[in-house]
Amino acid sequence: MSITLTTWSLEQTSPADLTPAAGTLGDGIRIERAEVPSPEFSRFLYASVGQDIHWTDRLALSYEEWTKYLARPGVETWVAYDRGTPAGYVELDPQDDGVVEIMYFGLLPAFRGRRIGGHLLSVGTARAWDLADRWPDREPTRRVWVHTCSQDGPTAMDNYQRRGFRVFRTETEEKAEGPTPGPWPGA
């Protein structure tokens, strides 16, 4: 079975483009960097956030492929926690020429609609802009970009635009539905 999928690419070209979420995080909510690369944790976040919005591109990755990706200098995972429970994440993927992609961003279904996403995206975007401060061999960030699609949550596009991202490309394609998330063999 296939679906029509629209993908929007959005960008910021200056740290001044970022409009942080208003207000403060609720009690018990914190956002911190997962500094120890963990394929198990990253796959848990990916599968848990993406299960109902059909994230499938990484489901076939082996443990070794996850390990290799996470070990790349500058790849960072920032996690939102609600009283110690993972609520969502943003993954930063450094690219050439001072470009950082927000590769994945989202909340687990139980944490959506609680105003966590705007704060998580604000922190993740700010950390994309100052990535070179933590990775000295990296040139300063000059562009942060992200993509979202018609399968993402109904507030995704609005959240990106409220944070100051601007659409620079729109693509539409027919796509086959992918597999259901689950652990990799041997997990």
One Martini backbone bead per residue (centre of mass of N, CA, C, O) as a GRO file, in nm:
protein
  187
    1MET     BB    1   0.098   0.035   0.021
    2SER     BB    2   0.033   0.377  -0.052
    3ILE     BB    3   0.148   0.719  -0.008
    4THR     BB    4   0.118   1.060   0.029
    5LEU     BB    5   0.415   1.265   0.051
    6THR     BB    6   0.500   1.556   0.233
    7THR     BB    7   0.799   1.764   0.220
    8TRP     BB    8   0.958   1.991   0.445
    9SER     BB    9   1.204   2.240   0.425
   10LEU     BB   10   1.393   2.401   0.684
   11GLU     BB   11   1.536   2.726   0.800
   12GLN     BB   12   1.836   2.873   0.937
   13THR     BB   13   2.088   3.162   0.909
   14SER     BB   14   2.058   3.251   1.219
   15PRO     BB   15   2.049   3.282   1.556
   16ALA     BB   16   1.827   3.518   1.536
   17ASP     BB   17   1.590   3.329   1.429
   18LEU     BB   18   1.543   3.234   1.708
   19THR     BB   19   1.234   3.145   1.882
   20PRO     BB   20   1.163   3.090   2.177
   21ALA     BB   21   0.986   2.954   2.396
   22ALA     BB   22   0.747   3.028   2.601
   23GLY     BB   23   0.830   3.025   2.904
   24THR     BB   24   0.836   2.738   3.108
   25LEU     BB   25   0.911   2.463   3.234
   26GLY     BB   26   0.792   2.227   3.397
   27ASP     BB   27   0.780   2.044   3.651
   28GLY     BB   28   1.032   1.796   3.600
   29ILE     BB   29   1.157   1.933   3.351
   30ARG     BB   30   1.427   1.822   3.133
   31ILE     BB   31   1.730   1.907   2.942
   32GLU     BB   32   1.969   1.671   2.798
   33ARG     BB   33   2.264   1.531   2.723
   34ALA     BB   34   2.368   1.242   2.556
   35GLU     BB   35   2.706   1.163   2.601
   36VAL     BB   36   2.654   0.856   2.563
   37PRO     BB   37   2.667   0.646   2.323
   38SER     BB   38   2.345   0.468   2.242
   39PRO     BB   39   2.185   0.249   2.051
   40GLU     BB   40   1.951   0.167   2.235
   41PHE     BB   41   1.847   0.452   2.306
   42SER     BB   42   1.818   0.569   2.022
   43ARG     BB   43   1.618   0.352   1.923
   44PHE     BB   44   1.403   0.400   2.129
   45LEU     BB   45   1.342   0.690   2.051
   46TYR     BB   46   1.279   0.649   1.755
   47ALA     BB   47   1.051   0.428   1.788
   48SER     BB   48   0.870   0.583   1.998
   49VAL     BB   49   0.823   0.848   1.839
   50GLY     BB   50   0.771   0.702   1.534
   51GLN     BB   51   0.543   0.481   1.538
   52ASP     BB   52   0.275   0.676   1.458
   53ILE     BB   53   0.461   0.830   1.203
   54HIS     BB   54   0.640   0.632   1.024
   55TRP     BB   55   0.922   0.560   1.119
   56THR     BB   56   1.172   0.359   0.910
   57ASP     BB   57   1.475   0.416   0.808
   58ARG     BB   58   1.621   0.282   1.090
   59LEU     BB   59   1.515  -0.015   1.150
   60ALA     BB   60   1.752  -0.179   0.977
   61LEU     BB   61   1.965  -0.115   1.161
   62SER     BB   62   2.236  -0.199   1.309
   63TYR     BB   63   2.428  -0.182   1.575
   64GLU     BB   64   2.680  -0.090   1.418
   65GLU     BB   65   2.545   0.147   1.266
   66TRP     BB   66   2.468   0.306   1.512
   67THR     BB   67   2.750   0.335   1.631
   68LYS     BB   68   2.882   0.484   1.393
   69TYR     BB   69   2.696   0.729   1.389
   70LEU     BB   70   2.728   0.822   1.698
   71ALA     BB   71   3.058   0.860   1.664
   72ARG     BB   72   3.030   1.111   1.526
   73PRO     BB   73   3.139   1.416   1.516
   74GLY     BB   74   2.860   1.609   1.657
   75VAL     BB   75   2.673   1.406   1.743
   76GLU     BB   76   2.352   1.476   1.900
   77THR     BB   77   2.158   1.411   2.205
   78TRP     BB   78   1.851   1.553   2.316
   79VAL     BB   79   1.671   1.518   2.629
   80ALA     BB   80   1.352   1.482   2.750
   81TYR     BB   81   1.230   1.502   3.089
   82ASP     BB   82   0.987   1.344   3.313
   83ARG     BB   83   1.077   1.260   3.603
   84GLY     BB   84   1.301   1.056   3.438
   85THR     BB   85   1.135   1.038   3.174
   86PRO     BB   86   1.130   0.993   2.856
   87ALA     BB   87   0.977   1.234   2.612
   88GLY     BB   88   1.222   1.323   2.414
   89TYR     BB   89   1.394   1.440   2.102
   90VAL     BB   90   1.714   1.564   1.966
   91GLU     BB   91   1.900   1.538   1.658
   92LEU     BB   92   2.232   1.606   1.563
   93ASP     BB   93   2.375   1.673   1.223
   94PRO     BB   94   2.668   1.719   1.098
   95GLN     BB   95   2.793   1.912   0.833
   96ASP     BB   96   2.906   2.074   0.593
   97ASP     BB   97   2.979   2.412   0.608
   98GLY     BB   98   2.814   2.472   0.887
   99VAL     BB   99   2.600   2.240   0.894
  100VAL     BB  100   2.285   2.163   1.064
  101GLU     BB  101   2.086   1.885   1.136
  102ILE     BB  102   1.766   1.806   1.228
  103MET     BB  103   1.705   1.483   1.213
  104TYR     BB  104   1.551   1.455   1.497
  105PHE     BB  105   1.209   1.517   1.627
  106GLY     BB  106   1.032   1.440   1.940
  107LEU     BB  107   0.752   1.282   2.095
  108LEU     BB  108   0.604   1.096   2.292
  109PRO     BB  109   0.274   1.050   2.295
  110ALA     BB  110   0.227   1.113   2.615
  111PHE     BB  111   0.383   1.420   2.571
  112ARG     BB  112   0.186   1.551   2.406
  113GLY     BB  113   0.043   1.869   2.460
  114ARG     BB  114   0.264   2.002   2.706
  115ARG     BB  115   0.493   2.213   2.602
  116ILE     BB  116   0.771   2.063   2.530
  117GLY     BB  117   0.848   2.093   2.224
  118GLY     BB  118   0.929   2.394   2.212
  119HIS     BB  119   1.166   2.365   2.412
  120LEU     BB  120   1.322   2.140   2.272
  121LEU     BB  121   1.364   2.292   2.004
  122SER     BB  122   1.509   2.534   2.123
  123VAL     BB  123   1.749   2.382   2.238
  124GLY     BB  124   1.838   2.228   1.984
  125THR     BB  125   1.890   2.481   1.811
  126ALA     BB  126   2.096   2.618   1.996
  127ARG     BB  127   2.294   2.369   1.982
  128ALA     BB  128   2.345   2.397   1.680
  129TRP     BB  129   2.470   2.685   1.692
  130ASP     BB  130   2.692   2.576   1.936
  131LEU     BB  131   2.856   2.319   1.846
  132ALA     BB  132   3.159   2.429   1.823
  133ASP     BB  133   3.199   2.460   2.134
  134ARG     BB  134   3.210   2.125   2.165
  135TRP     BB  135   3.361   2.115   1.862
  136PRO     BB  136   3.663   2.244   1.773
  137ASP     BB  137   3.688   2.113   1.467
  138ARG     BB  138   3.447   2.289   1.412
  139GLU     BB  139   3.273   2.493   1.240
  140PRO     BB  140   3.070   2.730   1.243
  141THR     BB  141   2.748   2.789   1.240
  142ARG     BB  142   2.528   2.891   0.943
  143ARG     BB  143   2.317   2.638   0.943
  144VAL     BB  144   1.976   2.531   1.006
  145TRP     BB  145   1.802   2.218   0.953
  146VAL     BB  146   1.479   2.075   0.849
  147HIS     BB  147   1.232   1.812   0.844
  148THR     BB  148   0.893   1.760   0.735
  149CYS     BB  149   0.575   1.584   0.738
  150SER     BB  150   0.250   1.459   0.678
  151GLN     BB  151   0.304   1.240   0.924
  152ASP     BB  152   0.333   1.429   1.122
  153GLY     BB  153   0.233   1.612   1.345
  154PRO     BB  154  -0.001   1.879   1.358
  155THR     BB  155   0.236   2.080   1.510
  156ALA     BB  156   0.510   2.082   1.369
  157MET     BB  157   0.517   2.322   1.171
  158ASP     BB  158   0.441   2.539   1.376
  159ASN     BB  159   0.686   2.501   1.559
  160TYR     BB  160   0.903   2.572   1.354
  161GLN     BB  161   0.794   2.857   1.286
  162ARG     BB  162   0.798   2.970   1.581
  163ARG     BB  163   1.128   2.923   1.586
  164GLY     BB  164   1.214   3.048   1.274
  165PHE     BB  165   1.145   2.873   1.047
  166ARG     BB  166   1.193   2.827   0.685
  167VAL     BB  167   1.077   2.754   0.388
  168PHE     BB  168   1.268   2.600   0.093
  169ARG     BB  169   1.109   2.313   0.053
  170THR     BB  170   0.888   2.108  -0.162
  171GLU     BB  171   0.774   1.761  -0.150
  172THR     BB  172   0.626   1.497  -0.356
  173GLU     BB  173   0.527   1.148  -0.283
  174GLU     BB  174   0.532   0.810  -0.327
  175LYS     BB  175   0.485   0.571  -0.052
  176ALA     BB  176   0.569   0.306   0.116
  177GLU     BB  177   0.489   0.124   0.367
  178GLY     BB  178   0.635   0.027   0.655
  179PRO     BB  179   0.749  -0.110   0.918
  180THR     BB  180   0.727  -0.219   1.231
  181PRO     BB  181   0.843  -0.153   1.515
  182GLY     BB  182   1.152  -0.297   1.649
  183PRO     BB  183   1.386  -0.496   1.730
  184TRP     BB  184   1.676  -0.608   1.677
  185PRO     BB  185   1.849  -0.865   1.633
  186GLY     BB  186   1.928  -0.970   1.969
  187ALA     BB  187   1.784  -0.753   2.173
   0.00000   0.00000   0.00000
